[in-house]
């Protein structure tokens, strides 16, 4: 994000949780907590008004939950990235949020430094999804996709290099790690990733990986 602080909105129906998160994250010199919301509807209004870089989104909330709010933000073309906060790592609500457009998730019990790093990672356009957990979620939730499905055709349009990049994204590799393994410059990898996202019509890396699993391009059982 350079010298510009990450603009963050915190969404949780528990005022104490919001306050705690705001205190932890607001103390960081590179993070500016610009707003708080108690439900999904308020979150959408704040994101439309403030255009934050990241929204830290609780999943289970009365009224409009985090899944619906994430879906509406993605549908409206909001540039804001959603980082879901959840109590249970195997919560199917999390998969729903990721499928709706969230860039990743963290557990409420993570250490403060891990939460701070997660916000920074998502703000930089990287994915904050643990590959093993995502594989388990896909295995539980996805339905077989027919070969004629548009998503399958999008994956088939990738070049060999782009397909290789997508497999490595599914393994949870960062741009730097992909660059090291393929002996490429990081900016070259970023260009490849951008082409992959464009061809797959994916909002971000997380959506591309979900599509890769759901079409069978990468199997949930793969290591």
C-alpha positions in Angstrom: 0.0 0.0 0.0 3.1 2.2 0.0 3.1 5.1 2.5 -0.7 5.4 2.5 -2.4 3.7 5.5 -4.7 0.8 4.9 -8.3 2.1 5.2 -10.2 -0.4 7.3 -13.9 -0.9 8.3 -14.7 -3.3 11.1 -18.1 -5.2 11.0 -19.4 -7.2 14.0 -22.7 -7.2 15.9 -20.8 -7.3 19.2 -19.8 -3.8 20.2 -17.1 -5.1 22.6 -15.5 -7.2 19.8 -15.6 -4.2 17.4 -14.0 -2.1 20.1 -11.2 -4.6 20.7 -10.5 -5.1 17.1 -10.5 -1.3 16.5 -8.0 -0.8 19.3 -5.6 -3.6 18.2 -5.6 -2.6 14.5 -5.9 1.2 15.0 -2.6 1.2 16.9 -0.7 0.2 13.8 0.9 3.1 11.9 -0.1 1.6 8.5 -3.7 0.9 9.4 -6.5 3.5 9.7 -9.8 2.3 11.1 -12.2 4.6 9.3 -15.5 3.1 10.4 -17.4 0.4 12.3 -20.7 -1.3 11.5 -23.0 -3.7 13.5 -24.5 -5.6 10.5 -24.1 -6.2 6.8 -26.4 -3.5 5.7 -24.5 -0.9 7.7 -21.3 -2.3 6.3 -22.4 -1.8 2.7 -23.4 1.8 3.4 -20.1 2.5 5.0 -18.1 0.9 2.2 -20.1 2.9 -0.4 -19.4 6.1 1.5 -15.8 5.5 2.6 -14.4 3.1 0.0 -12.1 1.3 2.5 -9.3 -1.0 1.3 -10.4 -3.8 3.5 -13.5 -4.7 5.5 -13.1 -7.0 8.5 -16.4 -8.9 8.3 -18.1 -11.1 10.9 -20.0 -13.9 9.2 -22.9 -14.5 11.5 -24.9 -11.4 12.3 -28.6 -10.6 12.7 -30.3 -8.9 9.9 -28.0 -9.0 6.9 -25.2 -11.4 7.6 -21.6 -11.3 6.3 -22.2 -13.6 3.3 -25.0 -11.4 1.8 -23.1 -8.2 2.5 -20.0 -9.7 0.8 -22.1 -10.8 -2.2 -23.6 -7.4 -2.6 -20.3 -5.6 -2.4 -18.8 -8.0 -5.1 -21.9 -7.6 -7.3 -21.7 -3.8 -7.1 -18.1 -3.9 -8.2 -16.7 -2.5 -4.9 -12.9 -2.4 -4.8 -13.0 -3.1 -1.1 -11.6 -6.5 -0.1 -13.4 -8.6 2.5 -11.5 -10.4 5.2 -13.9 -12.7 7.1 -13.6 -13.2 10.8 -15.0 -16.4 12.2 -15.1 -18.5 15.4 -14.9 -21.9 13.7 -12.4 -22.8 10.9 -14.7 -25.4 9.4 -17.8 -23.1 9.5 -19.7 -23.6 6.2 -20.7 -20.0 6.5 -17.0 -19.2 5.7 -17.2 -21.1 2.5 -20.3 -19.2 1.6 -18.5 -15.9 2.2 -15.5 -17.0 0.2 -17.8 -18.1 -2.6 -19.6 -14.8 -2.4 -16.3 -12.8 -3.0 -14.3 -12.7 0.3 -10.6 -12.6 -0.1 -9.9 -14.8 2.9 -10.7 -15.5 6.5 -9.1 -15.5 10.0 -10.2 -17.0 13.2 -11.3 -14.8 16.1 -8.8 -16.6 18.4 -5.7 -15.6 16.3 -3.0 -13.7 17.9 -3.1 -9.9 17.4 0.0 -9.9 15.2 -1.5 -12.6 13.0 -4.7 -10.6 12.5 -2.7 -7.5 11.7 -0.6 -9.4 9.1 -3.8 -10.9 7.6 -5.2 -7.4 7.0 -2.0 -6.3 5.4 -1.9 -9.4 3.1 -5.4 -8.9 1.9 -4.8 -5.2 1.3 -1.9 -6.1 -0.9 -4.1 -8.2 -3.1 -2.9 -11.6 -1.8 -5.2 -14.4 -0.6 -5.7 -15.1 3.1 -7.0 -18.7 2.8 -5.3 -21.7 4.1 -5.1 -24.3 1.3 -5.9 -27.3 3.5 -9.0 -25.7 5.0 -10.2 -24.5 1.6 -9.8 -28.0 0.1 -11.9 -29.4 3.0 -14.6 -26.7 2.5 -14.8 -27.4 -1.3 -14.9 -31.2 -0.7 -17.9 -30.7 1.6 -19.8 -28.1 -0.4 -19.1 -28.2 -4.1 -21.2 -30.0 -6.7 -19.7 -31.7 -9.8 -19.4 -29.2 -12.7 -20.4 -30.4 -16.2 -17.8 -30.1 -18.9 -20.0 -27.7 -20.8 -20.2 -25.3 -17.8 -18.9 -21.9 -18.6 -16.4 -22.0 -15.7 -14.8 -25.2 -17.1 -14.4 -23.4 -20.5 -12.8 -20.4 -18.8 -10.2 -22.7 -17.2 -9.6 -24.5 -20.5 -8.7 -21.1 -22.0 -5.6 -20.7 -19.9 -2.2 -21.2 -21.4 0.2 -23.8 -20.0 2.0 -21.2 -18.0 -1.2 -19.7 -16.7 -2.5 -23.1 -15.7 0.8 -23.7 -13.8 0.3 -20.4 -12.0 -3.2 -21.4 -11.1 -2.1 -24.7 -9.6 0.5 -22.8 -7.5 -2.1 -20.3 -6.4 -4.2 -23.3 -5.2 -1.3 -24.4 -3.2 -1.3 -21.1 -1.4 1.9 -19.7 -2.9 2.6 -16.0 -2.8 3.8 -14.1 -5.9 7.3 -14.2 -4.4 7.2 -17.9 -3.8 5.9 -18.6 -7.3 8.7 -16.3 -8.7 11.3 -18.3 -6.8 10.1 -21.7 -8.0 9.6 -20.7 -11.6 12.8 -18.5 -11.7 10.8 -15.5 -12.8 10.7 -11.8 -11.7 8.0 -11.0 -9.3 6.5 -8.4 -11.6 6.3 -11.1 -14.3 4.4 -13.4 -11.9 2.1 -10.5 -11.1 1.4 -10.1 -14.8 0.6 -13.8 -15.2 -1.7 -13.8 -12.1 -3.5 -10.8 -13.5 -4.0 -12.6 -16.8 -5.3 -15.7 -15.0 -7.8 -13.6 -13.0 -9.0 -11.8 -16.1 -9.5 -15.0 -18.1 -11.3 -16.7 -15.2 -13.4 -13.5 -14.6 -12.4 -13.9 -11.0 -12.5 -11.0 -8.5 -9.3 -12.0 -6.9 -6.9 -15.0 -6.2 -9.3 -16.7 -3.8 -12.1 -16.7 -6.3 -9.8 -18.2 -8.9 -8.7 -21.0 -6.6 -12.3 -21.8 -5.7 -13.1 -22.0 -9.4 -10.1 -24.3 -9.9 -11.4 -26.7 -7.3 -15.0 -26.5 -8.3 -14.3 -27.3 -12.0 -12.0 -30.2 -11.0 -8.9 -28.5 -12.5 -7.5 -29.0 -9.0 -9.0 -31.8 -6.8 -9.8 -31.3 -3.1 -7.8 -34.4 -2.4 -4.6 -33.1 -4.0 -1.7 -32.3 -1.7 
